[in-house]
Amino acid sequence: NVIGGGDWAKDRLIPDVMISLSKSEKTKIRKPYAIRPWQHVLEPLSGYLLLGEKLLKGEKEFADAWNFGPTSEDILTVEEVLLNMKRFWDKIDYEVDTSLERFHESNILKLDCSKAYSLLKWKNVWDSKEAIQKTTRWYKAYYENSEIISPLDLEEYVADAKVKNALWVN
């Protein structure tokens, strides 16, 4: 579950929340206790860029399938995501609609990213709560001020990656 500003795809949690908010409606939630590996869109991109660098250098042992995502400790339920979003924008409102449970969805989705952590030495820069905060801030700037703050997100991401000594920044 990749999140970030500018996503308006249908049937995705955060875009649905933001579209409902723009109409002053409550978002209808199907499965509040479903668990997902939430991450900002810049996280897997940094992993793919690091992987691409290795492949461009001819390091063929990296020509394989990879998962980039949060650690297993950094996963949240749908409701936890919504409650975190609400901390940054109090206009967000939702209700659980059990009639929507007819849609088949897994209750728990997890990624095994251990290969990326150990072999590529890749690591997340922002945890899921930071990703939610940045994403909510993006939509709030868009809807309240007609601003697109993607350059700010990228600038902050790179600065935070440097502080955390992410391999791809050095």
Secondary structure, DSSP 4 states (H G I P E B T S, - for coil): -EE-TT---TT-HHHHHHHHHHTT-PEEES-TT-EE--EETHHHHHHHHHHHHHHHTT-GGG-S-------TTS-EEHHHHHHHHHHH-TT--EEE-GGGGGS---SB-----HHHHHTS----SS-HHHHHHHHHHHHHHHHHH----HHHHHHHHHHHHHHTT-GGG-
